[in-house]
Amino acid sequence: QGVGRPSVYHAVVVIFLEFFAWGLLTTPMLTVLHETFPHHTFLMNGLIQGVKGFLSFLSAPLIGALSDAWGRKSFLLLTVFFTCVPIPLMRISPWWYFAMISVSGIFSVTFSVIFAYVADVTQEHERTTAYGLVSATFAASLVTSPAIGAYLSASYGDSLVVLMATVVAVVDICFILLAVPESLPEKMRPASWGSSISWEQADPFASLKKVRKDSAVLLICITVFLSYLPEAGQYSSFFLYLRQVIGFGSASIAAFIAVVGILSIIAQTVFLSVLMRSIGNKNTVLLGLGFQILQLAWYGFGSQSWMMWAAGAIAAMSSITFPAISALVSQNAEADQQGVVQGIITGIRGLCNGLGPALYGFIFFLFHVELNELLPDPTSGKKAMQPPTVVPGPPFLVGACVVLLSLLVALFIPESSKASSTKKRSASLGSSLSASLDQSNGEDIEPLLQDSSV
């Protein structure tokens, strides 16, 4: 039944091991991807990651609802197992490996279950710190593992790296089976496993339908969609782009991930708090979006390795955007609405994880940024291949334009609508009885921030 009482540290270990295993595969995956799809490599990479992300978006609400009914442990086991199943297939059959990556998107929602697990074991005032610890652990795993994987790949070959990643994944599964206790109290679970799950709980678009009912949340959601769409596409193809177009070696890519990751952690801990106190929440969001525009434009026009490093430092500063947006959401929501609105933002990010990679892959295809031969793994940072177009990275420039639209939308976000919402509630106290009687007609006309089942 697990070791000790359920705690945040159980969730932290699960997340660290899962993403440490995948981080080890950063270098081998770039090689296998091009060997499997020598033509239209960027397009196929975008489609694979896009299918995975969109399936995750569709399945996340259902898995979350089932974990609310049947408990977290079984779904932690399910999501980690199916997320890690493709790892050994990288050396056995690359075609099956990429096919399983796409299909595994149905279960690649470990974060959703982990956050529910953390919510079960923490008080409300502890939750922000606990979520920050989980996110920092995720970042730490990705800071360390690509460098280790690159070193082992250069010294002993890709097969050892795949074997090590498989072992780490098996350790994670065994840890869940043997050490992770169930966090959902027995009294909160239904009496039988046959309890029904409503379609509204499983509908991934249900929360998005409520967005239009509150102007502040609508503007925030549009901002998140337009800013995270390029980020999701960039994450899916950027390391392949560095390797094959700019000419980074495996060691350089690992060092790039580590440096940008460490700078991002500093930006999100030190600079974010300073900026929030000095210039305010909304202005911090606008500043982060400005950094993101500059970073994407630099990636798009840059053709030398030093340009990528400089843009990477700016990318670290742009990482303050999402935490600042999350804080802005909390300002615009009542205390009992936080879960609903944060869930909507998470759903939009999940949708972008499906659309962004496909968009980037398609733009690379349109501009004929293709790889005709597998480049040797250069040991220096010198450019190894002349990009086939005047603009080396057209998707990044398109992304910069999309984020510019996001910045324009963010200008109209109110600093906080909570005060006005409180006044409206006070004014409506006298008519609360008649309003409650009118609810019997079945019409759902309440604004989002006044309607929550959490």
MARVOBA-685728 format. One line per 5 residues: number of its first residue (from 1); their letters; for each residue x, y, z of C-alpha. Coordinates in nm, 4 decimals. Layout:
BEGIN
NUM	a	X:Y:Z | ...
This chain:
BEGIN
1	qgvgr	0.0000:0.0000:0.0000 | 0.3001:0.2302:-0.0184 | 0.5650:0.3659:0.2159 | 0.4523:0.6141:0.4810 | 0.1797:0.8719:0.4418
6	psvyh	0.1098:1.0185:0.0939 | 0.3168:1.3349:0.0466 | 0.4396:1.5805:-0.2142 | 0.7755:1.3997:-0.2167 | 0.6161:1.0866:-0.3630
11	avvvi	0.4909:1.3001:-0.6535 | 0.8305:1.4682:-0.6924 | 1.0137:1.1349:-0.7278 | 0.7644:1.0069:-0.9877 | 0.7986:1.3206:-1.2025
16	fleff	1.1777:1.3330:-1.1730 | 1.2306:0.9712:-1.2805 | 0.9884:0.9893:-1.5744 | 1.1341:1.3020:-1.7301 | 1.4916:1.2052:-1.6411
21	awgll	1.4410:0.8918:-1.8524 | 1.3131:1.0927:-2.1488 | 1.5819:1.3593:-2.1087 | 1.8524:1.0936:-2.1474 | 1.7148:1.0212:-2.4960
26	ttpml	1.7530:1.3764:-2.6331 | 2.0631:1.2940:-2.8404 | 1.9660:0.9421:-2.9631 | 1.6192:1.0642:-3.0570 | 1.7561:1.3271:-3.2968
31	tvlhe	1.9590:1.0619:-3.4789 | 1.6790:0.8051:-3.4957 | 1.4301:1.0661:-3.6126 | 1.6343:1.1592:-3.9170 | 1.7328:0.8012:-3.9986
36	tfphh	1.3663:0.6966:-3.9912 | 1.2361:0.9978:-4.1860 | 1.5228:1.1176:-4.4090 | 1.2754:1.3215:-4.6153 | 1.0461:1.5837:-4.4578
41	tflmn	1.2048:1.5254:-4.1180 | 1.0666:1.8427:-3.9575 | 0.7183:1.7764:-4.0979 | 0.7048:1.4207:-3.9636 | 0.8417:1.5324:-3.6262
46	gliqg	0.5687:1.7963:-3.6080 | 0.2950:1.5491:-3.6982 | 0.4133:1.2891:-3.4441 | 0.4341:1.5413:-3.1605 | 0.1121:1.7066:-3.2737
51	vkgfl	-0.0875:1.3837:-3.2645 | 0.0543:1.3045:-2.9209 | -0.0297:1.6480:-2.7822 | -0.3828:1.6540:-2.9226 | -0.4597:1.3054:-2.7873
56	sflsa	-0.3346:1.4192:-2.4464 | -0.5669:1.7191:-2.4619 | -0.8641:1.4963:-2.5441 | -0.7934:1.2337:-2.2787 | -0.6817:1.4505:-1.9840
61	pliga	-1.0319:1.5377:-1.8518 | -1.1494:1.1744:-1.8687 | -0.8423:1.0389:-1.6903 | -0.8726:1.3163:-1.4329 | -1.2385:1.2337:-1.3713
66	lsdaw	-1.1642:0.8612:-1.3431 | -0.8821:0.9299:-1.0960 | -1.1297:1.1328:-0.8883 | -1.3492:0.8242:-0.8704 | -1.1020:0.5342:-0.8569
71	grksf	-0.7958:0.6883:-0.6930 | -0.4662:0.8392:-0.8058 | -0.2212:0.5510:-0.7679 | -0.3668:0.3273:-1.0390 | -0.3710:0.6152:-1.2880
76	llltv	-0.0192:0.7240:-1.1980 | 0.0877:0.3712:-1.2800 | -0.1132:0.3723:-1.6033 | 0.0129:0.7071:-1.7301 | 0.3800:0.6486:-1.6433
81	fftcv	0.3755:0.2968:-1.7909 | 0.2252:0.3965:-2.1260 | 0.4330:0.7155:-2.1473 | 0.7541:0.5114:-2.1060 | 0.6548:0.2078:-2.3181
86	piplm	0.8079:0.3557:-2.6398 | 1.1576:0.3959:-2.4853 | 1.3012:0.0446:-2.5508 | 1.1403:0.0411:-2.8972 | 1.3886:0.3081:-3.0102
91	rispw	1.6513:0.0360:-3.0656 | 1.4121:-0.2494:-3.1440 | 1.1984:-0.0862:-3.4151 | 1.2093:0.2895:-3.4819 | 0.8805:0.2807:-3.6765
96	wyfam	0.7009:0.1214:-3.3820 | 0.8788:0.3666:-3.1542 | 0.7320:0.6728:-3.3287 | 0.3930:0.5049:-3.3686 | 0.3814:0.4297:-2.9956
101	isvsg	0.4883:0.7870:-2.9113 | 0.1870:0.9178:-3.1035 | -0.0598:0.6720:-2.9493 | 0.0866:0.7129:-2.5997 | -0.0481:1.0677:-2.6030
106	ifsvt	-0.3763:0.9197:-2.4769 | -0.2043:0.8412:-2.1470 | 0.0698:1.1084:-2.1449 | -0.1061:1.3161:-1.8821 | 0.1063:1.2340:-1.5778
111	fsvif	0.1146:1.5987:-1.4726 | -0.2658:1.6120:-1.4440 | -0.2706:1.3150:-1.2061 | 0.0357:1.4409:-1.0164 | -0.1241:1.7812:-0.9537
116	ayvad	-0.4403:1.6064:-0.8320 | -0.2229:1.3908:-0.6030 | -0.0543:1.7030:-0.4639 | -0.3930:1.8691:-0.4095 | -0.5040:1.5635:-0.2083
121	vtqeh	-0.2121:1.5826:0.0329 | -0.1756:1.9611:0.0838 | -0.3772:2.2399:0.2375 | -0.4860:2.5211:0.0085 | -0.2274:2.7664:0.1443
126	ertta	0.0500:2.5097:0.0797 | -0.0532:2.4248:-0.2743 | 0.1295:2.6968:-0.4649 | 0.4603:2.6052:-0.2996 | 0.3974:2.2351:-0.3640
131	yglvs	0.3209:2.2930:-0.7322 | 0.6351:2.5040:-0.7561 | 0.8386:2.2181:-0.6091 | 0.6955:1.9751:-0.8658 | 0.7653:2.2167:-1.1535
136	atfaa	1.1188:2.2835:-1.0284 | 1.1814:1.9070:-1.0092 | 1.0631:1.8706:-1.3686 | 1.3053:2.1461:-1.4747 | 1.5895:1.9927:-1.2747
141	slvts	1.5436:1.6544:-1.4436 | 1.5672:1.8147:-1.7873 | 1.8685:2.0249:-1.6865 | 2.0763:1.7214:-1.5864 | 1.9651:1.4275:-1.8019
146	paiga	2.0408:1.5514:-2.1599 | 2.4034:1.6207:-2.0627 | 2.4391:1.2743:-1.9083 | 2.2749:1.1150:-2.2130 | 2.5020:1.3033:-2.4538
151	ylsas	2.8149:1.1975:-2.2629 | 2.7118:0.8300:-2.2516 | 2.6109:0.8365:-2.6179 | 2.9484:0.9784:-2.7240 | 3.1445:0.7390:-2.5016
156	ygdsl	2.9497:0.4131:-2.5236 | 2.6897:0.4510:-2.7996 | 2.3151:0.5100:-2.8145 | 2.2230:0.1548:-2.7115 | 2.3554:0.2063:-2.3593
161	vvlma	2.1616:0.5334:-2.3279 | 1.8374:0.3625:-2.4325 | 1.9041:0.0790:-2.1878 | 1.9705:0.3250:-1.9051 | 1.6516:0.5205:-1.9841
166	tvvav	1.4542:0.1946:-1.9841 | 1.5971:0.0991:-1.6443 | 1.5064:0.4419:-1.5009 | 1.1514:0.4041:-1.6354 | 1.1207:0.0558:-1.4790
171	vdicf	1.2459:0.1967:-1.1468 | 0.9774:0.4660:-1.1681 | 0.7043:0.2059:-1.2283 | 0.8296:-0.0088:-0.9394 | 0.8416:0.2972:-0.7146
176	illav	0.4741:0.3683:-0.7882 | 0.3796:0.0048:-0.7308 | 0.5709:-0.0414:-0.4056 | 0.6295:0.2984:-0.2451 | 0.3554:0.5418:-0.3508
181	peslp	0.0516:0.5326:-0.1189 | -0.2972:0.6199:-0.2405 | -0.3733:0.9872:-0.1742 | -0.7480:0.9964:-0.2364 | -0.9333:0.9248:0.0902
186	ekmrp	-1.1525:0.6154:0.0854 | -1.4602:0.8148:0.1832 | -1.4264:1.0328:-0.1273 | -1.4357:0.7348:-0.3621 | -1.7641:0.5812:-0.4827
191	aswgs	-1.8789:0.2505:-0.3394 | -1.8338:0.0618:-0.6671 | -1.6033:0.0792:-0.9684 | -1.9088:0.0844:-1.1885 | -1.9955:0.4425:-1.0923
196	siswe	-2.0716:0.6452:-1.3995 | -1.8638:0.9379:-1.5296 | -2.0711:1.2110:-1.6912 | -1.9894:1.3344:-2.0415 | -1.9481:1.6863:-1.9022
201	qadpf	-1.6602:1.5631:-1.6850 | -1.4907:1.3904:-1.9794 | -1.5530:1.6634:-2.2394 | -1.2176:1.8408:-2.3066 | -1.4017:2.1374:-2.4595
206	aslkk	-1.6461:2.1842:-2.1702 | -1.4261:2.4281:-1.9800 | -1.3376:2.6169:-2.2980 | -1.7085:2.6807:-2.3629 | -1.7309:2.8772:-2.0373
211	vrkds	-1.4481:3.1123:-2.1311 | -1.6638:3.3481:-2.3353 | -1.8798:3.4269:-2.0290 | -1.6119:3.6361:-1.8573 | -1.4246:3.9020:-2.0526
216	avlli	-1.1149:3.9065:-1.8278 | -1.0652:3.5302:-1.8450 | -1.1379:3.5353:-2.2195 | -0.8548:3.7837:-2.2773 | -0.6186:3.5809:-2.0568
221	citvf	-0.7050:3.2603:-2.2437 | -0.6438:3.4221:-2.5836 | -0.3108:3.5523:-2.4534 | -0.2127:3.2043:-2.3317 | -0.3144:3.0404:-2.6599
226	lsylp	-0.1273:3.2877:-2.8821 | 0.1864:3.2849:-2.6642 | 0.2084:2.9117:-2.5922 | 0.1311:2.7934:-2.9475 | 0.4758:2.9028:-3.0783
231	eagqy	0.6431:2.7814:-2.7580 | 0.4980:2.4308:-2.7979 | 0.6061:2.4185:-3.1624 | 0.9526:2.5468:-3.0768 | 1.0035:2.2881:-2.8033
236	ssffl	0.9126:2.0022:-3.0399 | 1.1633:2.0887:-3.3135 | 1.4278:2.3215:-3.1702 | 1.6890:2.0633:-3.0695 | 1.6645:1.8959:-3.4104
241	ylrqv	1.6991:2.2426:-3.5667 | 2.0116:2.3179:-3.3610 | 2.1692:1.9868:-3.4581 | 2.0898:1.9694:-3.8289 | 2.0643:2.3313:-3.9445
246	igfgs	2.2832:2.5339:-3.7081 | 2.5371:2.2539:-3.6525 | 2.5360:2.2029:-3.2757 | 2.6946:1.8837:-3.1483 | 2.5385:1.6572:-2.8869
251	asiaa	2.7523:1.8099:-2.6114 | 2.6584:2.1623:-2.7220 | 2.2868:2.0772:-2.7214 | 2.3129:1.9256:-2.3735 | 2.5024:2.2307:-2.2488
256	fiavv	2.2464:2.4614:-2.4118 | 1.9578:2.2825:-2.2353 | 2.1398:2.2942:-1.9020 | 2.2367:2.6624:-1.9219 | 1.8953:2.7815:-2.0416
261	gilsi	1.7254:2.5612:-1.7808 | 1.9353:2.7005:-1.4955 | 1.8813:3.0588:-1.6162 | 1.5058:2.9899:-1.6410 | 1.4948:2.8653:-1.2819
266	iaqtv	1.6770:3.1823:-1.1685 | 1.4412:3.3995:-1.3749 | 1.1319:3.2318:-1.2297 | 1.2518:3.2526:-0.8693 | 1.4576:3.5712:-0.8356
271	flsvl	1.3610:3.8035:-1.1193 | 0.9923:3.7104:-1.1230 | 0.9350:3.8075:-0.7596 | 1.1308:4.1339:-0.8027 | 0.9369:4.2275:-1.1163
276	mrsig	0.6003:4.1407:-0.9622 | 0.6726:4.3743:-0.6696 | 0.8238:4.6571:-0.8727 | 0.6211:4.6815:-1.1970 | 0.3102:4.4790:-1.1176
281	nkntv	0.1569:4.1573:-1.2436 | 0.0221:4.2675:-1.5807 | 0.3402:4.4552:-1.6749 | 0.5438:4.1445:-1.5880 | 0.3319:3.9449:-1.8346
286	llglg	0.3875:4.2112:-2.1023 | 0.7628:4.2120:-2.0342 | 0.7780:3.8332:-2.0620 | 0.5903:3.8431:-2.3936 | 0.8322:4.1100:-2.5169
291	fqilq	1.1281:3.8851:-2.4328 | 0.9556:3.5965:-2.6136 | 0.9077:3.8045:-2.9311 | 1.2754:3.9071:-2.9279 | 1.3867:3.5492:-2.8634
296	lawyg	1.1784:3.4013:-3.1492 | 1.2875:3.6719:-3.3942 | 1.6519:3.6061:-3.3042 | 1.6056:3.2326:-3.3524 | 1.4433:3.3003:-3.6903
301	fgsqs	1.7191:3.5234:-3.8296 | 2.0140:3.3677:-3.6467 | 2.2496:3.1488:-3.8452 | 2.5521:3.1281:-3.6114 | 2.5874:2.9300:-3.2909
306	wmmwa	2.6634:3.2391:-3.0772 | 2.3295:3.3866:-3.1872 | 2.1489:3.0798:-3.0533 | 2.3257:3.1119:-2.7187 | 2.2346:3.4812:-2.6937
311	agaia	1.8728:3.4100:-2.7862 | 1.8704:3.1264:-2.5304 | 1.9513:3.3736:-2.2522 | 1.6558:3.5848:-2.3635 | 1.4409:3.2688:-2.3746
316	amssi	1.5205:3.2149:-2.0067 | 1.3790:3.5577:-1.9262 | 1.0684:3.4879:-2.1354 | 0.9955:3.1906:-1.9068 | 0.8507:3.4353:-1.6514
321	tfpai	0.5417:3.4749:-1.8727 | 0.3408:3.1710:-1.7708 | 0.3925:3.2002:-1.3913 | 0.2948:3.5679:-1.4190 | -0.0160:3.4757:-1.6205
326	salvs	-0.1090:3.2131:-1.3595 | -0.0820:3.4797:-1.0892 | -0.2899:3.7176:-1.3022 | -0.5550:3.4472:-1.3346 | -0.5629:3.4053:-0.9576
331	qnaea	-0.6131:3.7812:-0.9185 | -0.9112:3.7712:-1.1520 | -1.0760:3.4746:-0.9800 | -1.2427:3.4299:-0.6451 | -1.0856:3.1933:-0.3910
336	dqqgv	-1.3285:2.9132:-0.4769 | -1.2747:2.9545:-0.8523 | -0.8979:2.8999:-0.8713 | -0.9119:2.5353:-0.9759 | -1.1665:2.5976:-1.2508
341	vqgii	-0.9811:2.8855:-1.4162 | -0.6357:2.7301:-1.3791 | -0.7832:2.4134:-1.5318 | -0.8997:2.6122:-1.8340 | -0.5500:2.7569:-1.8816
346	tgirg	-0.3989:2.4081:-1.8552 | -0.6483:2.2798:-2.1140 | -0.5498:2.5528:-2.3578 | -0.1821:2.4688:-2.3123 | -0.2651:2.1041:-2.3815
351	lcngl	-0.4403:2.2056:-2.7035 | -0.1328:2.4077:-2.8049 | 0.0863:2.1004:-2.7402 | -0.1063:1.9350:-3.0226 | -0.1343:2.2264:-3.2653
356	gpaly	0.2092:2.3909:-3.2160 | 0.4351:2.1044:-3.3318 | 0.2157:2.0371:-3.6365 | 0.2220:2.4091:-3.7266 | 0.6014:2.4310:-3.7030
361	gfiff	0.6523:2.1116:-3.9011 | 0.4204:2.2378:-4.1751 | 0.5964:2.5766:-4.1967 | 0.9372:2.4077:-4.2229 | 0.7890:2.1993:-4.5061
366	lfhve	0.6431:2.5049:-4.6842 | 0.9765:2.6871:-4.6775 | 1.1695:2.3766:-4.7887 | 1.3863:2.3559:-4.4784 | 1.4739:1.9906:-4.5260
371	lnell	1.7673:1.7644:-4.4424 | 1.9182:1.5760:-4.7333 | 2.1817:1.3926:-4.5343 | 2.2520:1.3113:-4.1706 | 2.5152:1.5498:-4.0484
376	pdpts	2.8113:1.4225:-3.8506 | 2.8015:1.5111:-3.4848 | 3.0332:1.8126:-3.4761 | 3.2502:1.8605:-3.1722 | 3.2720:2.2355:-3.2141
381	gkkam	3.0026:2.4990:-3.2259 | 3.0824:2.5899:-3.5864 | 2.8032:2.5942:-3.8363 | 2.7969:2.2723:-4.0363 | 2.5287:2.3339:-4.2949
386	qpptv	2.4148:2.6341:-4.4937 | 2.0409:2.6779:-4.4387 | 1.8513:2.6328:-4.7666 | 1.6597:2.9600:-4.7370 | 1.7485:3.3258:-4.6725
391	vpgpp	1.5649:3.2995:-4.3402 | 1.7073:2.9970:-4.1529 | 1.4091:2.9490:-3.9203 | 1.0812:3.0702:-4.0767 | 0.8556:2.9073:-3.8111
396	flvga	1.0250:3.1122:-3.5393 | 0.9492:3.4364:-3.7244 | 0.5860:3.3300:-3.7679 | 0.5845:3.2511:-3.3950 | 0.7183:3.5995:-3.3161
401	cvvll	0.4277:3.7526:-3.5106 | 0.1783:3.5323:-3.3233 | 0.3257:3.6360:-2.9861 | 0.3028:4.0006:-3.0969 | -0.0733:3.9486:-3.1345
406	sllva	-0.0714:3.7937:-2.7874 | 0.1013:4.1068:-2.6517 | -0.1637:4.3311:-2.8098 | -0.4415:4.1224:-2.6527 | -0.2682:4.1263:-2.3116
411	lfipe	-0.2716:4.5074:-2.3120 | -0.6488:4.4939:-2.2576 | -0.6400:4.2493:-1.9629 | -0.7594:4.4245:-1.6436 | -0.5188:4.4186:-1.3508
416	sskas	-0.7838:4.2571:-1.1305 | -1.1560:4.2124:-1.1667 | -1.1953:4.0607:-0.8198 | -1.2890:4.3899:-0.6570 | -1.5568:4.4700:-0.9112
421	stkkr	-1.6814:4.1143:-0.8882 | -1.7161:4.1520:-0.5111 | -1.9175:4.4714:-0.5560 | -2.1479:4.3002:-0.8013 | -2.2037:4.0172:-0.5574
426	saslg	-2.2832:4.2589:-0.2751 | -2.5301:4.4443:-0.4942 | -2.7015:4.1210:-0.5885 | -2.7463:3.9868:-0.2333 | -3.0973:4.1275:-0.2139
431	sslsa	-3.2078:3.9367:-0.5215 | -3.0285:3.6108:-0.4423 | -3.3486:3.4308:-0.3420 | -3.5297:3.5082:-0.6667 | -3.2166:3.4240:-0.8656
436	sldqs	-3.1964:3.0833:-0.7028 | -3.5590:3.0174:-0.7961 | -3.4925:3.1179:-1.1564 | -3.2172:2.8583:-1.1844 | -3.4762:2.5876:-1.2185
441	ngedi	-3.5302:2.6721:-1.5863 | -3.1981:2.4990:-1.6662 | -3.0345:2.7939:-1.8459 | -2.6644:2.8409:-1.7735 | -2.6150:3.2156:-1.7934
446	epllq	-2.3794:3.2796:-1.5004 | -2.0359:3.4233:-1.5706 | -1.7443:3.1856:-1.5268 | -1.5997:3.3458:-1.2165 | -1.9300:3.3025:-1.0327
451	dssv	-1.9874:2.9408:-1.1305 | -1.7745:2.6582:-0.9989 | -1.8150:2.3004:-0.8926 | -1.4773:2.2897:-0.7164
